[in-house]
Amino acid sequence: MTEINSGDIRIAGGVHRPAADSLGITLRTSDSTDAEITATVLTAVDAQLENAIEFLGHLVAIPSMGGTEAEAEIQHVLAEILHSDGFDVDLWAMDLDELTSQPDFPGMEVDRREAFGLVATLPGNAPELGLSLLVDGHVDVVPPGDRSAWTSDPFTLRRDQRNGVEALFGRGSCDMKGGLVASIMAARALSSVGVKLAGDLLIAPVIGEEDGGLGTYELMRRGIVADACVIPEPTDLDIIPANGGALTFRLRIPGQATHASRRTEGVSAIEKFTALLPVLEALETRRNVDVDPLMSRWPIAYPLSIGTVQAGDWASTVPDLLIAEGRYGVALGEDPMSARIELENAIAEANSADTFLQSHPITVEWWGGQFSSGRSQDDHLIDLTRRAHYAAAPQRRHQQVYGAPYGSDLRFISPKMPVLQYGPGDASAAHAPDEFIEVESLLTSMRTMALMYLEHCHIL
């Protein structure tokens, strides 16, 4: 791996960037109008599309699942690329023992022996004249699952048609290496035509988002701030300024083992679990009766879902223990502790209503990722994103603003600075087999991000 220094790193090589002259693009001059500058930048972005697809393929080929060596490797790869693009790069090894001992640590669902933070800064040429912008994008991906459900290798980017539209398939293409690539390529396009930003542009690839938010948690503890932040999560190019939270829980449901031939003399933990499901469904229903208007587009804004179930160790034995793990939605602005108490009270009521469970109660354990909700109320950043998006793709459908029903790193950033999510791809494709991002969506996000950099950071 790359040697880590306390400050900037200096790495040879990197990704080749074509010169502006080779792209047939006219560089900006002092008497250029805003419209001319915009047209020049968008032409430069369009010229980078094939490079962006190649770049995305390079990142998809790194199977950066949480807790793997590849999750560390991709940070070093991006450090090299960003350094070659002219960024000042700070790459450091996290102190996992110190971080995980913090009372507000957001949880972690995988084992990590090492973890790396990375912030790349393109220094502004006149910070007093421009604002700084942080782009925060996670590099970790979830496992591919059943590989037979994929049309091709999950970690080899495949370019193909999907419902008559050109798309790019591969684990992480949508969630969210596509958005990160778009952000970096937008900066590269500006550089290719000689644009100099007044304010600082910071790009922070982070790890651990999928299992709690380790990377951005560390970023905020390290004091990384800017005047605003964009998280290029897959939003289908809509704007998301808020997220519900999500708490990971584990239920231990007891039973009483006996030989299956005498099952009525035992107690099946599976039967106790199935009896509990209506209780959990009723709790979910109650918690979704009156939701924040930002979340009203979702049929269930704050879901309660069981993700794994394990029970029994022998086919001819009545199972004496069932362990179920799931995620539990937290409402916008809700104290996660209050949400926990609601679930615990529902379980306690189920215990008290069952003779066996009165003396052998179901228990609740809170573990893994603990995502509180997050909300950023900043009309300026929303308006900026809208203007850039419509200039980048005036032919697209009307852009929507809403809250997302999943937890994200937005919650760490919103207390520090204005932040929103805007990025290519639809979250419905994330975590799924044949995960994909449409080429047009990737290009539109590149164009939008470039125009956001121009307006927010200003140009000289």
N, C-alpha and C positions, 0 to 999 in steps of 0.2 A: 504493500500500500504506500501511498504518498506520505512522505515525511511531513509531520505537522509542526508548524511553528506557532508561536504565541500570537503573531499578527498576520500580516499578509503572507500568502504562499506564492512561490514562484515556480511555475511548472512549464516545461518546454512542450511544444507541440500544440495540439488542440484541433478544433474543427475549422476547416478552411472557409473563409468568408469571401465571396466574390467581390471584386472592386465595383464601385458604382459605374465606372466607365464600361465595364464588361456587361453590365445589365442594360445598357442603353438608356440610363436615367440621367436627367439633368440635375445637377446639384443646386441646392438652394442658394440664391444670391440675396444681397441686402435689400433689393427693391422688389422681392417676390411678394405677392399678395397671399393672404391666408388660404384662399382657394387653391392657388398654385402650389403652395407648400403641402397642403393636404393631398392634392392629386399626386404630387411627386412621391410622398411617403406611401400612399396606397399602392402606387405602381411598384415601389421597392418591396413592399410586403408581398404583393402577388408574385414577384420574381423569386421570393424565398420559399414558395410553397413546397416544391419538390425537396428542397433541403430540409424543410420542417418534417416532412414525411419520413425522410431518411433518418433524421435525428430521433423521431419518435420510435422508429424501428430499433434503433440502437438502445434506447432506454427500455423498451418492452422486452428486449432480449436479456435484460438483467432481471432475474426473477426475485425481485426485492421484497419478498414476503417478510412480515414482521419477525424479528428475532433471528433471521438468517444472516450469513456472511454477506449475501448479496445486498442486504439493506445497508450495510456499511460500505460496500463496494460502490454503490451508485452515488453516494455522497462524494466519494473521491473522484469518480468520473466527472460529475457535474462541477466539482471544484476546478478541474483541469479545463473544462469547456468554458466556464464563465471567466476564468483567468485569461484564456486566449481571446475572449471577446472584449477584454479591456477592463473588466471589473477588478476591484480590490477584493481579495477573497480571504475570509477568516474561516478556517476549518479547525474544529477542536473536538477532543474526546470528552464526552460527558462523564461526570462522576455519578454513576448510577446509584451507588450506595447512599450518597448524600441526597440525591433527588428523591429517591423512593422513601426516604425517612421523613420527608416533609408532610405536615398534617394535611395540607391541601393537595397532595399529589393526586392526579386524576386516575390512577390505576393503570395496570398493565396486564395483558392477558397472555403474553408470551415471555419466554425466558430470553434475556439478552445478556451476553457476555461483554459486548461493547456497543457503543452508540456514538454517533457523530453529529454535531451541529454544524451548520454551514450558513453563512451570510455573505452574499456578494454585493458589493456596492459600486455603482457607477457614479463617481463623485460629480456633483453639479459644478458647473463653471461659474455660477454666480448665485450661491444659495440664498443670498438676501433678496433675490428677485424671483425665485421660484419656490415651490413647495416640494417636499419630499414625499415619495410614494414607496410603500412596501408591498411586494408581491409574496404571499405566503402559500406554498404549494407542497402537498405531501408526496413523497416518493414511494412509500410503502404500499403494497398491494395485498389483497387477500389471496389465499390459495386458490388454485384453479378448480378444485373439486373433482368430480368425475370426468376424467379426460375423454372418455368415450362420448360425452355429451358435446364435445367441441368438434367443429368441422375440421380444424387443423390444430397444429401445436399452439398451445396458449401463449407461449413465449417467443413466437415468431410472427411478426406483424404480417398480416395478410391483407392485400388490397383487392377488394372485390365489390360486386354490386349487392345491394340489399334493398329489395323492393324498388328496383330501378334507380337507386341512388348510390353513388360511389361512397364506399365506407372503408374504414381501416379496422381490422379485427385483431384482438390480442388482449391478454390480461393487463390491465392498467391503461389501455388506450383511452378509455373514457374516464376512469377514476384513479388518478387524475393526471397521468403523465401527459395527456394531450393538452390540458390547460397550462401545465408548466412549460411545455415546449412552445406553445403559442406566446407565452409571456416573454420567453427568452428570445424567440425569433423576432418578435416585435421590436425589441431593443436592438437586435442585430440589423434589422432593416433601417432603423434610424441612423445607425452608425454608417451603414453602407452609402448613405447619401449626404454624409457630413453634418447631420443635425447634432447640435450640442445642447443638452438640457441645462437649464439654469439650476434646478433643484436636484437633489440626490435621488437616484433610483436604486432601491434595494430589492434583491431577489433572494428569498430564503427557502431553499428546498428543505423540507423537514421530514423526519421519520416518525413512526409510531402513531399516526393519526387514527388508524383503523382500530387500535386497541386502547385508546384512552387519551392520546394527545401529547405524549412525551416530548416530541420535538418542539412544538410551539409553546408548551409550558416552559421548557428550558429557555426558549427564545425570549419570552417575556421576563423571566427571572434575570436574564442577562441584560435587560434594559434596552433591548432593540425597539426603537420607536420611530415613527414617521408622522407626517401630517395626515396621512390616510393609508388604508390598506385594502388591497383587492386579493381575494382568495379565488383562484380560477378553478373551483370545483365544477363538476358538470351540472349546469343549470338550464340546459337547452337554450342558452343565451338570454334567459330571463334574469331578473335581479332579485337576489335573496339577501335581505338585511337582517334576518332573524332565523333562529333555529330552536325547535323544541329540544329538550334534553333527553337522555337515555341512560338508564341505570341498569347495569348487569346484575342479575341475581341468581341465586341457586336455592332450590327447594329440596329439602331432605324429607321424604315421605315414608314413614315406617310401615311395616307390616309384621306378620308373625309367620315364620316359616313352618311348613309341615310337608309331608309327602303329598304329591299331587292327587293321589288316589283318595286322600282324606281331606280334600281342600276346604271343606266346610268347617274343619276344626282349626284352620289357620286363618290368617288375614292377609289378603293380597294387597301389596302396596300399589299395584297397578290399578286395582279397583278404587282405592282411596284417591288416587290421582285423577281418574276419570270423573269421580264425584266432585273433585275440586275445580275442574275446568269451568263449569257454569258459574262458580263463584268469581273466578278471574274474569270471565266474560262480562259479568254484571258490573264488576269494578271498572273495567275498561269503558263500558257504556256510560256509567255515571260520570266518569272523568272527561267525557267528550260531549256532554250535553250543551255546554256554553263555552265556546272557545274564542280566542282572540280573532278579530276580523282578518288579520294577516294569515291565519291558519284555516280559514273557513273553506278554502278550495278542496281540502282533503276530506274524504269520507270518514277517516279516523285520524285525527290530528296527532293524538298521543297514544300510539298503539301499545298494547301489552301482548307480547308474543313469546311462546315457548320455542326455543331453538334446538335443544338437545334433550333426549330422554334416555336414561340407562336404568335397567331394572333386572334383577335376577341373575343367577349364575348357573342354573341347571334347569333343563326343560321340565323335569319331573318334580320340581320343588316349588311350592308357593313362594313367591318373592317377598323377602322381608325388608327390602329397601328399594326405593326408587329415587333417583336423583334427576331433577329437571332443572335446566338452565334456560334463562331467557333474558329479554330486555323489556324495560318498563319506561314508557314515555313520560317526560316531565314537561309540564305546561310552561309557556312563556311567562317569565317572571316568578315562577313557583320556586320556593325553597326546596332543594332536593331532599332535605330531611323531612319536610312535611309530606312529600310524595312517598318516601319510604314508610312513614308511619301509616299512611292509608293502606298500603299493601299489607303491612304487618298486622294491622287491625282486621283486615279481611281474612287473613289466614287464621288469626286468633278466634274469630267468630266461627270459622269452619271447624276448628279444633273443638270448641265448646259445644258444637251441635252434634258431635259424633262421640258415642260412648268409648270406642277404642282410642280415638285421638285425644280424648280428655286426659288419658294417662300416658299416651305415646304421641305427643304433639308433632305436627309438621313444623319444621324450623326454616327460617329464612336467613340466608347469608348474602351479604353484599360484597361482590368481588369484581375484579376486572375493571373495564372501563366505566367510569362514573362521569357522564357528560351532563353538566348542568345546561340550562337553556342559555341562549345569548341573544342580544338584541342591540342593534346600532341604529340610532335615529339621527340621520344626517342627510337632509334633503340635498345639500350641495353635491355630495358624492354620488347620490342616486341620479341627480340631474346630469352630472358630468358623464356618467356611464351611459345614460340614455342618449345624450347628444352624440357621443362617440359611436355608439352602436348604430344609430340611424344614419350617420354620415358614412359609416363603413358598409352598411347593408340596407339601403333605403327600401329595397324590394321585399324585405322579410315581413312576417306577420307582426302585429302589434306586440310590443314587449310588455311583459307582466311583472309586477312586484308582489312578492308573497313570502311567507315564512315556510321553512322546510321542516318536515316531520322527523328529521334525524339530527343527531348531535354532530357538531363539527368544531374545528379549531376557532371558529368565529367567537366562541364564548370566552376564550382567553384574551382575545384582542380587543373586543368591544369596550371593556373598561379603560383601555389605554388610548384608543384613537378611533375615528370613524372607520368602519369596515363593512364590506359587503362581499357576497359571492356572485361571481359572474364568470361563466366559462362554457366551453364547448362540450357537447355530448349531453345525453339525457340520463339522469340518475337511475332510471329503470333498467338501463343496460349494465350498470355497475354491479359487480359481484356475480354476474350471470355468466353461463357458458356463452361462447362467441360474443363476449363483450366487444363493443364497437364504438367508433366515433365517425360521424359523417365528415368527409373531406371538406365540404362546404362550410360546416360548422367550425372546423379547425381554422379555416382561412378567415372566416368572419371574426372569430375571436382574436386572431393575430392583427387584423386590421383595426378592430376596436381598441385593443390594448395599445397599439402604436399611437392612435389619436388621443387616447387618455394620457399617455406619457407627454405628448405634445402640449396639451392644454393644462394639465395639472402641474407638471414640472416646469413648464414654459421653455421656450427656446431662445437662443441668442442669435 
